[in-house]
Amino acid sequence: MNVPLLDLQAQNQPLEPELKAVFDSVLRSGRFILGPEVEALEASIAALSGATYGIGVSSGTDAILLALMALEIGPGDEVLCPTFTFFATAGCIARTGATPVWVDIDPVSFNIDVTKAEAKITDRTKAIIPVHLYGQAADMDAVMALAAKYSLKVIEDTAQAIHAGYKGKWVGGMGDFGTISFYPTKNLGAFGDAGLLTANDTDLAQKARWLRNHGDVARYVHTYVGGNFRLDALQAALLRVKLPYFASYVERRRAHAQTYLQELSKLPGVVIASEADVTTPYSDLAAREQSAGIKMVLPIELSGRYHTWNQFTVRILGDGRRDAVRDFLRSKNIGCETYYPVTMDQQECFRSIGKGSDSLEVAHAFTTQTLSIPVYPELSAEQQAYVITSVAEALAL
Ligand SMILES: Cc1ncc(COP(=O)(O)O)c(C=O)c1O
């Protein structure tokens, strides 16, 4: 048996006739950049995010950069950023000339710990970027309350979590901007690089649209210095083919997550994370896990959330055990990966740029514990059973 971490062919093959038809139609339209296909996608994705505006862009990375530029974040400013994230979140802050300020995550949701964020606020802090990691919303009530208290702008990095829910709202619709990635591994994946920015404020959305196209407010009139962050019509058209199936893709991911929780939690030494531990100091949690002989902690959907499970990420405890399980699964042809083996504060390029490298103990500990296992929609029952049996074997070694 072979179980990849993600199987793009399995998703795309049934759509081949539809995908080819829209390819032909874009080819014949001669309209390859922005235009009606992009506008239609923008409206659909804004609706999925509960936001008023959608602005199609070239990638999730460019969406973050564009949001920061529209908010005029730059040299001298500080931006709060979880240290446990994909590089793009932090890289874009640095590219504006602002200083990323590293914040730890909580030990349950893998998302920014807002209490620890508050401790790092200075009079230079201009914005906070909650990342909705693995498909689960960060604690947006806490983020928005903090932002209101200190007049911070909020950019939701929604790259991994399109249409994840938070207390009846959708991610990307709560902050000043939401940034979405359609990178092929995402829950709604394009056929190349693509992204989208969501916004509710009319003026900010308009400014972002101008900045997307070199700050061109009218033909050859550049009020701002922007860039080329435009989205291709072809990517928008192909993504729109997938849109009607998107809800079922997510539901299948959710069903697989439930099966993992049900079956893996029966194994000796395996527990499901507890929501109460979101606020538990990590040293207490780690001591409790160690004395109970816990080998693996399964992720949870927190209350009030709609988790979209872009990744099903477990924590594997004990010296060297995570790497041993990973190697064992790979030897069984099961795809698995660690997101992220290195935190942002530990990156060479940020040694002289970032701030706040203290008190990042959860994120640092998790780099040696996390492992993501296959949860893609097309995963068959047989494949999932094989993953479960193999995890059981690996833990028994
Ligand atoms: C958390 C996060 N932010 C930003 C990005 C950047 O998106 P893209 O690859 O579309 O530029 C990604 C994904 O790759 C991501 O996972």
The ligand as a Tripos MOL2 file, in Angstrom:
@<TRIPOS>MOLECULE
LIG
   16    16     1     0     0
SMALL
NO_CHARGES

@<TRIPOS>ATOM
      1 C1          0.8450   30.0100    7.0140 C.3       1 LIG1
      2 C2          1.1830   30.3380    5.5960 C.ar      1 LIG1
      3 N1          1.3290   31.6220    5.2400 N.ar      1 LIG1
      4 C3          1.6230   31.9680    3.9850 C.ar      1 LIG1
      5 C4          1.7940   31.0310    2.9940 C.ar      1 LIG1
      6 C5          2.2050   31.4900    1.6460 C.3       1 LIG1
      7 O1          1.3470   31.1200    0.6140 O.3       1 LIG1
      8 P1          1.8910   30.9520   -0.8790 P.3       1 LIG1
      9 O2          2.6880   29.6890   -0.9300 O.co2     1 LIG1
     10 O3          0.6600   30.8950   -1.7060 O.co2     1 LIG1
     11 O4          2.7140   32.1480   -1.2070 O.co2     1 LIG1
     12 C6          1.6340   29.6700    3.3140 C.ar      1 LIG1
     13 C7          1.7210   28.5790    2.3300 C.2       1 LIG1
     14 O5          2.4770   28.2520    1.5660 O.2       1 LIG1
     15 C8          1.3380   29.3200    4.6480 C.ar      1 LIG1
     16 O6          1.2010   28.0410    5.0100 O.3       1 LIG1
@<TRIPOS>BOND
     1     1     2 1
     2     2     3 ar
     3     2    15 ar
     4     3     4 ar
     5     4     5 ar
     6     5     6 1
     7     5    12 ar
     8     6     7 1
     9     7     8 1
    10     8     9 2
    11     8    10 1
    12     8    11 1
    13    12    13 1
    14    12    15 ar
    15    13    14 2
    16    15    16 1
@<TRIPOS>SUBSTRUCTURE
     1 LIG1         1 GROUP 0 **** ****
